[in-house]
């Protein structure tokens, strides 16, 4: 599974993960720590870190395949960009607010 793809799913589904899964996945994807470094930080085996990352990747993929939050977000952003050219004044301001909210997940 592609590193960037999994990294892009985390903001959409992290609240559905256990605290341990969140902790390990953030160390790995956001802080770029090695499996060994994560294991040392958490006082667990390297294999436990690997298994958690592997399992969590599968969970994130499964959530996206069922809920489509990332895909839907990308589609909304595309529509917002399309609409942006047809708005002015207050409509453009409202649309910009929506784009900013949507981009916080990207």
N, C-alpha and C positions, 0 to 999 in steps of 0.2 A: 504494500500500500504506500502510496506517495506521501512523503513527509508533509508537504504543503497542503495536500488535500485533508489529511487528518487534522493538521493544525487549524485549518479553516472551519472544521466541524466543532471544535472545542467550545467556542463562544455560544453556539446554539444549544449544545446539549450538556454542558458541564454540570449544570444543576441537577441532572438526572444521574450523575455518577456518585459513587460513595466518596467519602472524604479521602480515603486512602488512594482511590483511583485518581481523584482530582490532584492530589498532592504529587503523585508520581508522574502523571501526565504533564503537569505544569513544569516540573523539574526537567523533564525530558524535552518537551517541545518549546517551552518559553525560555528556560534558563540554559538549554543546550548542555545539560550535564550528562556524563556517560552513565552507563548502567552501574558501573563500579562506584562512581561518586554518589549516585542516588542511594545505592545499597549502604554505603558508609554513613551517609547523612541520616538515614532512617533506621540504621542498625538491623537490616534484614539482608537476606542473601541476594546475590546478583541475579540468581535464577528467579527469585520471587519478583524482583523488579521486572525482569524480562517477561515473565508470565502475565504480570499485571498490565504491562504495556500492550502486549499481544491481545489479551482479552478485552482491554478497554478500546483498542482500535476496532475490534469486531463489534463491540457494543455501539460505538459511535456510527459505524457504517450501517448497522441494523436500524438505529434510530432514524438516520437520514433516509434510508430506503423506505421506511414506513411513514415518516412525518414530513419529509421534504422541506424542512425549514430553510436550509441553505439554498436549495434550488429556488424555492418561492421568493426568498429574499433577493436573489440575483435577478429574477424576473421582474420583481417590483422596481428594483433600481433601474433596470433598463427602461421600463415604462415611465418612471419619474424623469429620466433623462430625456426621453422623447417628449413628454409633456412640457418640460422646462422651456422648450423653444416656442411653445404656444401660449405661454402665460406672461402676464405682466403685473406689476404692482403687488397687491396683497396676495394674489394667487401664487405668484412666484415666491413670495416669502413663506407661505404655507408649504409649498412644495419643497423649498430648501430645508425647512424643519424636518419634513418627512425623510428627505435624503440623508440628513445628518443622523437621524435616529437609526435608519437602516444601515448606514455605513459603520456604525459602532460595532457591528458583528463581523464585518468584513476584515 
